[in-house]
């Protein structure tokens, strides 16, 4: 038992699969989370992210594959034997215990003589010292959330699991807690694995984001990289917005692939496309597209459309433009010009972009 | 302090509703209370006052139901001295029955709440099913089950596990009958409190280094205490006043206080005042015990 609990190092999932009857919740995942990193598992509900988390906690056992921390194989061990703690989505505080006793619960089970002192320290870290004597039912959602965090952190787990911990909070509180969580993670230096369906939350907090869909990891990397260069259609659409069109690759021009998207010739750097012949889903992010009244010269990669809607947002203006292909593109222009464009719905505009920002992904979503 | 300091403050209390609405709501509440209050007044408070007055009259050794108009406390003295052993037996048997009912009911309720799966409803029906038959009939049935030639005594005698040779007409049979008859009142509240417990809270125990037994001892059991408290009260209170189980299953000598009250009212000429005094003493004793018990084990602020 002590052996499991002393495990130190990177968390590794090796070919982990979990099935419930006919349903495959997690499908052959390989994953390494470096020690001390803030890692986010991002995906829509039902994608298998919570099941993955529960297998790390030991609350579910994988159907196949292994879970390791460092050199210790945790597969098959019980939750209470693992150096892993969870912040549950609904907080799951013990209703019959005071806040202090809730936080001291873990240290007491581990026969820590300073359990009470450590609980007080943890409550101080999350600024809940004043509430130590209360019962969970007397706290608001945000306060309970902090206690749940303290109750897990007090054990100094090798890996801390957060299961949509901010899901029940309102937007303002959620923003504040995002900053707070990041601060605490930096302060204590533990491995955090954060499960969320909120792409903004994942991008703001995590060093590395793994995007999950239908039991598989679609793409893994730093948030900026995932946003800049998605490798699948799912990632392109799930992480931020993307203007896309299906095209056919017709040839090469130096480093670039040239594709025909419904009559418009577009270029994509070879290194930024996952497909190199046949059909390609071409994409470019809204803020990378420039809107102008006249056709720009020399750049290429331009297309004429009709403005459908203009939203002035202060720092920027957002345009919806109907394309000849029948799709609608979204463009996001910072309001830097002294003389604004003053576009109205119905105006014809030219959209252009730097081919270096475009990306190409397979048209079909990977079938699980 | 951090940007989050303001979280600590409780949200402002919502303003009180305007006065006219309060007044209107007050009237509705009284109207809704009226039938219940009338019923209790006529059929509970008045008889109680009547009984209190009877308990202070003097015995008239003639027909049952006759007594001298008087004001004496002899009946209470008699209740506390002559019938002290009956009170003791009542509380002992009721206490044992409550204990055994708890021992049987908790695992049953636990299994229903956490392990039964699709069998849960069937188990629930089995727990409630006895209520479809009369209490008296079920107790009669037990006198057959526990009879000397019945299955239980035969098997136990065959195994030489029954020193006295029989079960029927012993205190053991009374405790068995009480345990059986009040079991559903123990199972249902415990089941309700276990079933309401958030499974994530119990998982959290495992996540925080408590093994299965420790999780049960430190989390599941304390969380189900409101149910245990309700179940023990619902079992102990009626069991302490019961006379049917003693009448049908128990010995001729060494009755419970319920039997004495029953006899004094219905069989003993002029027994009304003593029966009334015994009833009041029993009620007071139970009230005191329940009060002390709830003070000791009450969990007033569980969700």
Interface residues (C-beta under 8 A of the other chain):
Chain A: X57 X58 X59 X78 X79 X80 X84 X85 X86 X88 X89 X90 X92 X93 X94 X95 X96 X105 X106 X109 X110 X127 X128 X130 X131 X135 X137 X140 X142 X143 X146 X151 X152 X155 X173 X176 X177 X179 X180
Chain B: X1 X2 X3 X4 X5 X7 X8 X10 X11 X198 X200 X201 X203 X204 X205 X206 X207 X208 X209 X210 X211 X214 X218 X219 X222 X223 X225 X299 X301 X302 X303
